Amino acid sequence: MLEKYLHRTEFDSYEDFIQNYKLTIPDNFNFGFDIVDAWADSDKDMQALVWCDDHGNEKSFTFNDIKRLSSQAANYFVSLGITKGSKILVILRRRWEYWVIAAAIHKIGAVLIPASLQLTKKDISYRANAADVEAIVCINDDFVISQAESALPDSPSVKNLICVDKSRTDSNTGINSLKSLWKDFSSEAFKCSDVFNRPVGENATKTSDTMLIYFTSGTTGMPKMVHHDFSYPLGHIVTAKYWQCVEKGKLHMSVSDSGWAKFGWGKIYGQWICGAVIFAYDMDKFIPNNLLHMMEKYKLTTFCAPPTMFRFMLQEEVGKYDLSSIKRFCIAGEPLNPEIFRKWKDITGKPLTEGFGQSESSVMIANFKWIEPKPGSMGKPAPLYDIQLINPEGNICEDGEEGEITIQNMTSSHPTGLFLGYYKDTELTSQYIQNGVYNLKDVAWRDSEGYYWFVGRHDDVIKCSGYRIGPFEVESALLEHEAVVECAVTAVADELRGQIVKATVVLKKGYIPSDELVKELQEHVKNVTAPYKYPRIIEFTKELPKTIGGKIKRGEIRNNDSMKG
């Protein structure tokens, strides 16, 4: 399959990879037909998905199963009036139906909008109106159902509410008392024909058509609509094959809910193009030992998760689990603290290989298969992107100099995998993309060997007494202390210094907050890194605010502090 889209699939070195990686992109590429159905047609028994949950349920699907079920789903959606260009909001957590429904939406040429289970009425109505959503597809969950129903009067574009597993009756509330509002996907879709021919004429999809919209929150304002076309999955060949190192016919797991871009990064597009088998564990709640058990039980070959999950798994007895089948451990979502890197490698014998990117992109910078990872480094640039660091004067940074990460030379060739802009918002798009340059607003520096090191979001960098302090380096220092499970470093306004460093710290079991421990942690940071970076304020908490994807919400901590002030 890869040979259809790559001039070469194997490379001798990172330099060979950068110089000679080249994609061929058809004018009418469609992931549903050209990947899902193509694998099914080449081998009807080829495994595509292994799914399980916390309740003993397990299912396995071949590509032929996904082809058949997605064609039935496509026919069902068409019968409801969903056509090319229709916007579909999908809230399905990690249900196996997500893969079927995503493939069906792609086949039709409708626009997939993944969404989180945590969305409230306000969130749903905002998304529905911003994107002109025509249908909402969700799981049978009381909270999700109630919020979607509450949003309906304020969402005039929504014509269909569709529920997966509508017949389930776990409670006496929610959908079971309001059946008339909801269509039953599970009982109705799979009565439809399992033949869905590729649309032709005006209904046919072009690679340049809108395929996917991610809503992503920034530090200010309402969530942005990240706009991807049908070439987007091809950008993730680099993500899957050369960073995650997935293998055809072998199980790969990325830990992510379907409402987030990380799902597209690790649980469907690049992995299926490479012929890997997706392993999906639909966990009710992240419990480290449960996840470790699944990793061992299913003998995964490749695995990717946020650093937060590795931190919490390391609080358990990782060594008692047989993880020897896993050849490659990857992390993304947040920078990797060196202490976590060292501990994981000591126990498993394998490094954690970091990758960096956004909802707006495929993997941009990573520790690719030819690169020896450096603890704490993001790695080196992907061949799809002309990465340069730019200083405040707009000049390209020298090695060792901090600057904002940019993608250059986009006027001559738009990188495959990179978003087209923010949907229906040319003004916002122009704030990030100007004169063929995309500025991520993330700050990093590059060492003399070409490795990139993350400093922080532009808004996260702390400016104290003329010094610029990246939160990540202070967090990494704190995590080396035996008392610290995790922490978040933020800025607090200070009349004398402009800003000072604050650390919000979660302690390991057995440690009790005290003034003595505060002083001990401060001295520890002074000894590990430059003394001026030490946190002048340390606050202890039971847990840090996080997104469902595991990213720490530093902005929420800053906002809470400003309200206290």
Summary of the structure (lengths in Angstrom):
residues: 565
radius of gyration: 23.6
end to end distance: 58.0
largest distance: 73.0
contacts: 1912
relative contact order: 0.09
helix: 34%
strand: 25%
